[in-house]
Amino acid sequence: MSTLIEVRDLRRNFRRGNEMLHAVDGVDLAVTEGEAVGIIGESGSGKSTLARLITRLDRPTAGSVHFRGQDVTVLSDRKLRWFRRQVQPVFQDPLASLNPRWNVRRLIAEPLRIFREPEIDRRLAEVLDDVGLHDDLLARRPRDLSGGERQRVAIARAIVLRPAVLVLDEPTASVDMSMRHSLLALLARLQAEHDLTYLYISHDIRTVEQTCNRTVVMYRGRLVEQGPTLEVLRTPQHVYTEVLMSAVPQVGQGTGTRNRLRARSESTVARSASGCVFLERCPQSQPECADSPPIVEVSPGHIAVCMLAGHLGKGVDES
């Protein structure tokens, strides 16, 4: 399979008063055709900013995003037309991303009109069938739909041009649990039927475990661990990933976890400009962690940026 998206030393800084916030801080990432890559981390870890940079809804401070070998960060809006029909976002809140004054027909058909696609009515019928919506919804506006229907409209709008990639930023966060399962099943079916590649941003680790074949862990704008999903989540090799997994309830264990590993408060240890990004909160920090941490490949494709990589416990019980 070929590489569709390659992110190279991507950075996005924001100034907040006298402080410079490094929302995305030197990220390198490659996404292969047909993959479903999950990106997890706490709020503020840089997941959504990374999604906006990859979809070119925001410009990076430095670094590049390549799609099929083309650096899209240097392209003008006019030259980005071909990219925008190939890489489509789906946002967390469809009420915020869908024009409230437009009906469903116009919302879904608008991309077809922009790109002057023929047979709009036929394409509308096809995509409604794809996402499991009836044509009697076409005259309604977003406020007249349920949360699940609104998100299906957002997905229909994203796939109507038959893109190669969907960047999904918390796409099930605004619906209840039963509807979440339905949307996840829909996304899995669409990926199989249309050969889609997914970048799935989520704080819901169990959802990522169910839907993604590879997982990336972000903390303070940096990638600290990545690899096959089951390896990363069940045998984490960065202490931060271990902390995240310790907070996830395990089947048959109530709300408990195997180690109850918890991060320290941010004021416990002084920050180090060159050391591990998690140093000040790490419950297992070593003196060596104040230096630049090693990049360790603990198994094929499973990489962690941690002094303890390869020495942490086995992780979550697979039972």
CORSULDA-V693823 format. One record per residue. N is the residue number from 0. RES is the residue in three letters. NEAR is the number of other C-alpha atoms within 8 Angstrom. Layout:
n:N res:RES near:NEAR
n:N res:RES near:NEAR
This chain:
n:0 res:MET near:5
n:1 res:SER near:5
n:2 res:THR near:10
n:3 res:LEU near:12
n:4 res:ILE near:13
n:5 res:GLU near:13
n:6 res:VAL near:14
n:7 res:ARG near:11
n:8 res:ASP near:11
n:9 res:LEU near:16
n:10 res:ARG near:14
n:11 res:ARG near:13
n:12 res:ASN near:12
n:13 res:PHE near:8
n:14 res:ARG near:8
n:15 res:ARG near:7
n:16 res:GLY near:5
n:17 res:ASN near:5
n:18 res:GLU near:6
n:19 res:MET near:9
n:20 res:LEU near:8
n:21 res:HIS near:11
n:22 res:ALA near:14
n:23 res:VAL near:15
n:24 res:ASP near:13
n:25 res:GLY near:11
n:26 res:VAL near:13
n:27 res:ASP near:10
n:28 res:LEU near:8
n:29 res:ALA near:9
n:30 res:VAL near:10
n:31 res:THR near:11
n:32 res:GLU near:10
n:33 res:GLY near:10
n:34 res:GLU near:11
n:35 res:ALA near:12
n:36 res:VAL near:13
n:37 res:GLY near:14
n:38 res:ILE near:13
n:39 res:ILE near:14
n:40 res:GLY near:12
n:41 res:GLU near:7
n:42 res:SER near:6
n:43 res:GLY near:7
n:44 res:SER near:12
n:45 res:GLY near:14
n:46 res:LYS near:13
n:47 res:SER near:8
n:48 res:THR near:10
n:49 res:LEU near:9
n:50 res:ALA near:11
n:51 res:ARG near:10
n:52 res:LEU near:12
n:53 res:ILE near:9
n:54 res:THR near:12
n:55 res:ARG near:9
n:56 res:LEU near:7
n:57 res:ASP near:7
n:58 res:ARG near:8
n:59 res:PRO near:12
n:60 res:THR near:8
n:61 res:ALA near:8
n:62 res:GLY near:11
n:63 res:SER near:12
n:64 res:VAL near:14
n:65 res:HIS near:13
n:66 res:PHE near:11
n:67 res:ARG near:7
n:68 res:GLY near:8
n:69 res:GLN near:6
n:70 res:ASP near:10
n:71 res:VAL near:12
n:72 res:THR near:10
n:73 res:VAL near:5
n:74 res:LEU near:9
n:75 res:SER near:6
n:76 res:ASP near:6
n:77 res:ARG near:6
n:78 res:LYS near:7
n:79 res:LEU near:10
n:80 res:ARG near:8
n:81 res:TRP near:7
n:82 res:PHE near:9
n:83 res:ARG near:9
n:84 res:ARG near:10
n:85 res:GLN near:11
n:86 res:VAL near:12
n:87 res:GLN near:13
n:88 res:PRO near:10
n:89 res:VAL near:12
n:90 res:PHE near:11
n:91 res:GLN near:11
n:92 res:ASP near:10
n:93 res:PRO near:10
n:94 res:LEU near:10
n:95 res:ALA near:6
n:96 res:SER near:7
n:97 res:LEU near:9
n:98 res:ASN near:9
n:99 res:PRO near:9
n:100 res:ARG near:5
n:101 res:TRP near:9
n:102 res:ASN near:12
n:103 res:VAL near:13
n:104 res:ARG near:9
n:105 res:ARG near:8
n:106 res:LEU near:12
n:107 res:ILE near:14
n:108 res:ALA near:12
n:109 res:GLU near:8
n:110 res:PRO near:10
n:111 res:LEU near:13
n:112 res:ARG near:9
n:113 res:ILE near:7
n:114 res:PHE near:6
n:115 res:ARG near:6
n:116 res:GLU near:8
n:117 res:PRO near:5
n:118 res:GLU near:6
n:119 res:ILE near:10
n:120 res:ASP near:6
n:121 res:ARG near:7
n:122 res:ARG near:9
n:123 res:LEU near:12
n:124 res:ALA near:9
n:125 res:GLU near:8
n:126 res:VAL near:11
n:127 res:LEU near:12
n:128 res:ASP near:9
n:129 res:ASP near:9
n:130 res:VAL near:11
n:131 res:GLY near:7
n:132 res:LEU near:10
n:133 res:HIS near:8
n:134 res:ASP near:7
n:135 res:ASP near:5
n:136 res:LEU near:8
n:137 res:LEU near:9
n:138 res:ALA near:8
n:139 res:ARG near:9
n:140 res:ARG near:11
n:141 res:PRO near:13
n:142 res:ARG near:7
n:143 res:ASP near:6
n:144 res:LEU near:10
n:145 res:SER near:7
n:146 res:GLY near:8
n:147 res:GLY near:10
n:148 res:GLU near:9
n:149 res:ARG near:12
n:150 res:GLN near:11
n:151 res:ARG near:12
n:152 res:VAL near:12
n:153 res:ALA near:13
n:154 res:ILE near:10
n:155 res:ALA near:13
n:156 res:ARG near:11
n:157 res:ALA near:12
n:158 res:ILE near:10
n:159 res:VAL near:14
n:160 res:LEU near:9
n:161 res:ARG near:8
n:162 res:PRO near:13
n:163 res:ALA near:9
n:164 res:VAL near:11
n:165 res:LEU near:14
n:166 res:VAL near:14
n:167 res:LEU near:13
n:168 res:ASP near:13
n:169 res:GLU near:11
n:170 res:PRO near:11
n:171 res:THR near:9
n:172 res:ALA near:9
n:173 res:SER near:8
n:174 res:VAL near:9
n:175 res:ASP near:7
n:176 res:MET near:6
n:177 res:SER near:6
n:178 res:MET near:9
n:179 res:ARG near:11
n:180 res:HIS near:8
n:181 res:SER near:8
n:182 res:LEU near:11
n:183 res:LEU near:10
n:184 res:ALA near:8
n:185 res:LEU near:9
n:186 res:LEU near:8
n:187 res:ALA near:9
n:188 res:ARG near:8
n:189 res:LEU near:11
n:190 res:GLN near:12
n:191 res:ALA near:8
n:192 res:GLU near:6
n:193 res:HIS near:7
n:194 res:ASP near:9
n:195 res:LEU near:13
n:196 res:THR near:13
n:197 res:TYR near:13
n:198 res:LEU near:12
n:199 res:TYR near:14
n:200 res:ILE near:14
n:201 res:SER near:13
n:202 res:HIS near:9
n:203 res:ASP near:7
n:204 res:ILE near:9
n:205 res:ARG near:6
n:206 res:THR near:8
n:207 res:VAL near:13
n:208 res:GLU near:11
n:209 res:GLN near:6
n:210 res:THR near:9
n:211 res:CYS near:13
n:212 res:ASN near:12
n:213 res:ARG near:12
n:214 res:THR near:15
n:215 res:VAL near:13
n:216 res:VAL near:12
n:217 res:MET near:15
n:218 res:TYR near:14
n:219 res:ARG near:12
n:220 res:GLY near:14
n:221 res:ARG near:13
n:222 res:LEU near:11
n:223 res:VAL near:13
n:224 res:GLU near:15
n:225 res:GLN near:14
n:226 res:GLY near:12
n:227 res:PRO near:11
n:228 res:THR near:12
n:229 res:LEU near:9
n:230 res:GLU near:10
n:231 res:VAL near:15
n:232 res:LEU near:12
n:233 res:ARG near:11
n:234 res:THR near:12
n:235 res:PRO near:14
n:236 res:GLN near:16
n:237 res:HIS near:14
n:238 res:VAL near:12
n:239 res:TYR near:11
n:240 res:THR near:13
n:241 res:GLU near:12
n:242 res:VAL near:12
n:243 res:LEU near:9
n:244 res:MET near:9
n:245 res:SER near:13
n:246 res:ALA near:9
n:247 res:VAL near:9
n:248 res:PRO near:10
n:249 res:GLN near:9
n:250 res:VAL near:6
n:251 res:GLY near:4
n:252 res:GLN near:8
n:253 res:GLY near:7
n:254 res:THR near:7
n:255 res:GLY near:8
n:256 res:THR near:11
n:257 res:ARG near:6
n:258 res:ASN near:5
n:259 res:ARG near:9
n:260 res:LEU near:9
n:261 res:ARG near:7
n:262 res:ALA near:9
n:263 res:ARG near:9
n:264 res:SER near:7
n:265 res:GLU near:7
n:266 res:SER near:6
n:267 res:THR near:8
n:268 res:VAL near:8
n:269 res:ALA near:6
n:270 res:ARG near:6
n:271 res:SER near:9
n:272 res:ALA near:4
n:273 res:SER near:7
n:274 res:GLY near:11
n:275 res:CYS near:12
n:276 res:VAL near:9
n:277 res:PHE near:8
n:278 res:LEU near:13
n:279 res:GLU near:13
n:280 res:ARG near:11
n:281 res:CYS near:11
n:282 res:PRO near:8
n:283 res:GLN near:5
n:284 res:SER near:7
n:285 res:GLN near:6
n:286 res:PRO near:5
n:287 res:GLU near:6
n:288 res:CYS near:12
n:289 res:ALA near:11
n:290 res:ASP near:8
n:291 res:SER near:8
n:292 res:PRO near:10
n:293 res:PRO near:7
n:294 res:ILE near:8
n:295 res:VAL near:10
n:296 res:GLU near:9
n:297 res:VAL near:10
n:298 res:SER near:6
n:299 res:PRO near:5
n:300 res:GLY near:8
n:301 res:HIS near:13
n:302 res:ILE near:12
n:303 res:ALA near:14
n:304 res:VAL near:12
n:305 res:CYS near:14
n:306 res:MET near:8
n:307 res:LEU near:9
n:308 res:ALA near:12
n:309 res:GLY near:7
n:310 res:HIS near:6
n:311 res:LEU near:12
n:312 res:GLY near:6
n:313 res:LYS near:8
n:314 res:GLY near:10
n:315 res:VAL near:9
n:316 res:ASP near:6
n:317 res:GLU near:4
n:318 res:SER near:3
